[in-house]
Amino acid sequence: MGATTHIRTSSERGVGVLTIDRPERFNSLDVATARDLRKAGLQLARDPAVRVVILRGGPGMFCSGADLKYIRAGGDSSDLAYLTPGARPVPLGPGEIFKQILEYLHATISEIRRAPKPFIAAVDGACAAGGLGLAMACDLVFASERATFEWAYTKTGLSGAESSTFFVPRLVGLRFAAEMLLLNPRLDAPAARSAGLVNGVLAVDGFDAQVEAFARRIASGPAAAHAAAKQLFNEAMGVDRLDHHLDRELEALVRSADSPEFAEGIDAFFGRRPPRFPGTG
């Protein structure tokens, strides 16, 4: 299948594979990469020859969410020029740049849940912030022994988006979700399995092959029954409200990204120091 700069896709015997491949930025997403991810996800979700999709990163890294370095630098004028067509580019605040990234990511997540086929997140390495949201939106999640899972948003003064505030409480319960939000533990793979975030923990050696074996098993099953049951699961979980919730997440995150808390949080992040959020003394 096709390829883009940081997104690779392939399909064979009913199994589609979508790979985020931006290791120099920890598989984080700028506007162009988020746009390419949405396009690739849409193609695989709607390809009738694809019966199951694996979403993964390169070896040792899943996804760390939106690219904070890109946002701190003010984005890329070539990515954002369409916002002011025919005019001189206007500097954009972090909230507006986040918005452009998240609109693509949220559309991808919505497509994952609506797709009449299972999506499997193959998490080998760090899964944080928007990467956590992408993984949790999938039907199954398999983690390698070196995988880690982290809320991460509040480290830089952000509220959370990419479906994290929708799926995480449903998966782990309100009490532990609040712990992830407020205390921000970095969960190793066994802890994530115990909490209900992942379906299984697999060895690092041969990780991709093991996940593909699960995918082939699913692809050989009854596709129509899988699609019908997934739709019923969505109804049971209230996923008919997901798009509304994603809009609410986007609004809240844009506000937090334009706040003094995020300004301090991102400075502390790149300064490799603890943040001193306003009002904390």
WORA-V368678 format. One record per backbone hydrogen bond with DSSP energy under -1.0 kcal/mol. CO is the residue of the C=O (numbers start at 0). NH is the residue of the N-H. If there is no record, write none. Layout:
BEGIN
CO;NH, CO;NH
END
This chain:
BEGIN
5;20, 6;3, 7;18, 9;16, 11;14, 13;50, 13;51, 14;11, 15;53, 16;9, 17;55, 18;7, 21;24, 21;26, 22;25, 24;27, 28;66, 29;33, 30;34, 31;35, 32;36, 33;37, 34;38, 35;39, 36;40, 37;41, 38;42, 39;43, 40;44, 41;45, 46;49, 51;15, 52;119, 53;17, 54;121, 55;19, 57;60, 62;127, 64;28, 66;70, 67;71, 68;72, 69;74, 70;73, 75;78, 75;79, 76;80, 79;82, 80;83, 83;86, 92;96, 93;97, 94;98, 95;99, 96;100, 97;101, 98;102, 99;103, 100;104, 101;105, 102;106, 103;107, 104;108, 105;109, 106;110, 107;111, 108;112, 109;113, 110;114, 117;52, 118;138, 118;139, 119;54, 120;141, 122;143, 124;147, 125;61, 125;62, 126;149, 127;130, 128;132, 129;133, 130;134, 131;135, 132;136, 134;137, 139;120, 140;198, 141;122, 142;201, 143;146, 147;126, 148;186, 149;128, 150;152, 151;154, 152;155, 152;157, 160;163, 162;166, 163;167, 166;170, 167;171, 168;172, 172;176, 173;177, 174;178, 175;179, 176;180, 177;181, 178;182, 186;148, 187;191, 188;192, 189;193, 190;194, 191;196, 199;142, 201;144, 203;206, 205;209, 206;210, 207;211, 208;212, 209;213, 210;214, 211;215, 212;216, 213;217, 214;218, 215;219, 217;220, 220;222, 221;225, 222;226, 223;227, 224;228, 225;229, 226;230, 227;231, 228;232, 229;233, 230;234, 231;235, 232;236, 233;238, 237;240, 238;241, 240;244, 241;245, 242;246, 243;247, 244;248, 245;249, 246;250, 247;251, 248;252, 249;253, 250;254, 251;255, 252;256, 253;257, 255;258, 258;262, 259;263, 260;264, 261;265, 262;266, 263;267, 264;268, 265;269, 266;270, 267;272, 276;279
END
